[in-house]
Amino acid sequence: MSQDKISKRRLMLVGTGFVGMSFAYSLLHEKGIDELVLVDVNEDKARGEAMDLADGLVYADTKMKVYAGTYADAEFCNIVVLTAGAAQKPGQSRLELVKINANITKGVCEQLKANKFDGILVVANNPVDIMTYVAWKASGLPKQHVIGSGTVLDTARLRVELSDLLGFAPSNIHAYILGEHGDSSFVSWTNSFIGCKSLLEYLDENQIDLMQLQNVYIDVRDKAYKIIDLKKATYYGIGLALKRIVSAILNNERCILPVSSYQNGEYTKYGYFISTPTVVGSDGATQILTLPLNENEQNRFNNSFDTLVKTINENLGDIIDLD
């Protein structure tokens, strides 16, 4: 690793669309970043976004330099955040984007590899669990250095919904969306807590109908579709979710986030990326926490995992090496 890379903390953002720039804007309130490099297939767009963002630095909480660059800058970056890709349209599932975005992801990651990037790659284009797998295959990076945004946003939505239902601060609600960032996701209610108290016990003690949890899950699962119907795209929430992941990496927080991480026998699964509670720090996704799922939850995890594998096998054989 070069001395220049050690002495400065540089981030590269690939993709200056709504999601990418929502993330970039959120970094104006993240201290300790020296440089942010914007890369886009539309070079004028990247230059314009860099100029616009830089105008606000005098009022921001950071002294970082913002500029448009190229993949040649990747060699000196600690983290690359990949948001480039086709956006989800009204009525379209995330899985329907697979071929288009797989080709984009492969092309980006081959460029990163050719320019000697060896940092942490954070993937946010959809379907994110599959794109994280493609990025790992194409980049040549160690599996723990490739992280998908996973269900970090879904989990935030879940905690807000439960906060509204139960009246506790979202920060004191410990519950996770697991599995695909998509329609086959699920909540492990048996591993959900308010503070240190079991959520299911709390509901029982306070005579709150358990069926309300299913309504909460449906609202969370379908939230993106509702937002897309109303305003054509979602970006602020995922932008802040990406900032949370990047902060954990930069500051070596070793916090637990439901990112899309490589499964190596956890939950009985191997060889692919899916969202599970994972320790995230300066060396990437360092440890997966295996929750004790009941039979129904394990079946739902199996279904979600198998859905992703089936989609990969049916769509990506001509794009990446599946061996």
N, C-alpha and C positions, 0 to 999 in steps of 0.2 A: 504494500500500500504506500502511495506517495506521501511525502511529508506535507505537501500542500493539502491533501485530502484529510490528513490527521488534524492539521491546524485550523481548518475551516469546516463549518457544517453547511453543506450545499444540498439543496433539494432540486430535483427536476420534475416538472409536471409535464406529462405528455398528453395533450388534448386540452384545448382552451375553450371548450363549450361551456354550457351552463354548470354542469357538475364540477368540471375542473376549476372554473373561475370562482365558484362559490367556495371551494376548498382554498384556493389561493387567497381570496379575500379574508377568509377566517384566519389566515396566517399573519395578518397585520396585527393580531393581538397575541402572537406567540413569540416570546422572547428567545434569544439564543440561536436564531437562524441567521447565518451570514449572507447566503445568496439563494435566490429562487430563480431557476432557469425555466422559461416557458418554451415548449416545443410543440409545433403543430404542423400538419401537412400544408395548411394555409399559413405561410410565413408572415404575411401582412397582418393576419388576425393575431398571431402571437406577438408581433411587435406593437400593435395597437393596444392589446391588453396589458402588456408590460408597461407601456407609457402611462396608461390610464391608472393602473394600480400604483405605480411609483408616485403619481401626483399626490396620493393620500398619505404617503409615508411620514410626512412632517407631523401629522396628527395621530400617528399610530404608536403602538407600544413596542416597536421593533426598529432596528437600524438596518435591516437586511437590504441588500441590493437586489433589484428585480430587473431582469432583462430577458429578451428573446435570444435563444441559442439554437444549437443543433445537437444531434446525437454525439458529436465529438466531445461535448461537455460531460457526457455520462461517466467517463473514466474518473472524473474528479468529484463525483456526487456520492453522498452517503446513502441517499434514499431517492428512488424514482417512484412517482405515483402515476399510474396509468389509468386515465379516464377516457381515452380516445375510443370511439366506437359509435355505432348507430344507436339512437335512443329508442326506448320502448314507446310504441304508438298506442292510442286508445284502442282497447279491445285485444291487444296483443300480449301474449305471455312472454316472460323473460326467456323461456327456452326457445321461442321462435326466432330469436336473434342469433342463434348459435353459429351458423356458418359464416355470416357476414362478419361478426365480431371476432370469430376465431382467426380468420385471415388477417384482420387488422392487428390483433394481438400478436400473432406469429411474426408479422412484419416488423412491428415495433421491437419485439424481444430479440430478433435476429440483429437488428441495428444496435441494440444495447450490448449484445454479446460481441459484435464486431468491433465495438468501441471500448471494450475491456471494462464494462461495468461490473463491479463485484460487491455492491452494497446490498441493501434491502429493497426488494421490489414489492410495492403495494398495488394490488389490482382492484379496480372498481367498476369495470365495464361488465355488462350483463350478457348471458347468465354468469354471475361472478364466480361461482364454484368451478364451473367448466373452464372459464377464461383463466382462472388461476392455475388449473392443470395445464392448459395450453402454454401459459407463460413459463411455467416451470420446465416443460419439455423444450421450449424454443430458446430459453435464455441460458441454459446450462448452469444455472445457479443452484446451490444446495437447497434442498426442499424446505429447510427452516427459514431460508431467506426470501421465500416467496409467500406472500400473505394476501388473501382476499379480504375485502371489506366485509364479506360474509353477512351475518345477521346482526351486526352492531347497530344498524339503524332500526331493524325490526325489533330488536330488544329494547331500544329506547322508546319506540312506540308502545311496546307492551307495558313498560314501566309507567308511562304517562297514563295509559288507559286504566291500569290498576290503581294508580294514585287517585284518579278521578272517582273510581268506584269505591275505594276504601278510605280515602282521606288522609293517607300518609304521604310524606315527601317521596318523590320518585327515587331519590338517592338511597332511601331506606328499604326499597323493594328490590329484592335479589331474586330475579327470575330471568330465564333465558329462552329465546327462540333458538331451537336446534335444527339441524338438517339443512336442506336446500334454502338459499335465499329465493324463495318462490312458493308455489302453491302446495308443495309437499312438506313444508316446514311444520313444526309442532312445538308445543310447550311441554316441558317436563314439570307438571304441576307438583309431583311428589318431591321435587328438588327445588321448590320455590319457597321463599321466606320473606317475612316482614321483619327486618332487623335480624334477630336470631331465632325467631319463632316461625314454625311451620305455617305456611299460608293456608293449607287445608285444615289444620287444627284451628286456626283463627276463624275461618269461615264457619266451621262447625260450632265453635263456642259462641259465635255471635249470630247463629241461625241465618246465615246468608246462603241463599240457594247456590249450589255448585254449578247449576246450569249457566249462571252468569259468567263463569269462566270461559265457557264455549263461545258466548257472545263476544267477550273480550278478544279471544283468539281470532274469530272471524273478522272483527273490525280491524285488527292489526294486519292480518293476512291480506285484506282487500284495500288497505289504506292507500297504497301506491296507485291502484287502479282508479280510486275516487279522485285523487289529486290530478292524475293524468287526464281524466275526463273533464275536470274543471279548468286546468291551466296548461294542459298539453305535456307537462314534464315535471319531474321532481328533482330538486337539486340542493336546496338549502340544508335539508336534514342530512343528506349523504355527505355534503361538503363538511359539515361539522363532525360527522362520524369519522371521516377521513382524518381530520385534524386530531381527533382523539387518538387514533391509531398511531399517527406520526409522532405525536407528543410522547406516547409510551415508548416508542423506539428511541427517539432522540434523548430522552431523559432516563433511559434504562429503568423504567418504572417497575417492570415485572408485574404488571397488573393483569387481571383476568378479563379477557374480552372474547366474545363469541365470533372470532374471525374464521375465515375459511382456511383450514390448515390441513396438512398432509396426514393421513391416517396410517399408522403403522401398527395396527392390531388393536387400537383403542376402539371400543364399542364393536369389537370383532371384525373390523373392516381394515382393508389394506389398499394402498396404492393410489388413492385419489384424494381430492380435497373436498371438505365439507365443513360446515360451521359447527364448531364445538367450543366450549369454554377453554381458552388457551392462554398460557402465560406469554405476554409480549414484552420484549425489552430490546436492548441494543443489539442483541444477536438474533433478533427476529422472533419466530414462534418456537420457543424453546421447550415447552412442555404442554401436553394436553391433559386436562383434568377429566378423568373418566367418572361420570356420575352413575350412581346405581339406578339404572332404569328398570321400571317394572316391565312385565311382559308386553303390555299394550304399547308402551313407549318404545321399547326395543323394536317391536314390529314396525312402528311408524318410522323409526330411524332407518331400519332396513329398507323400507319402501322408498324413502327419500334418497338414500344412497344408491339403490338400484336404479332409480329414475335417472340420476345423473350419469351413471355408468352406461346405461342403455342409450342415452342421448349421445354420449361421446362415441360409443361404438358404431352407432347408426349414421353419424354425421361427419365425423372428423378423420376417418381413415385415410382420406386423400389429402389431408392437410397436415397432420402430424404423425409421427411414429407412435403407434399405440402399444408397442411391445415394452 
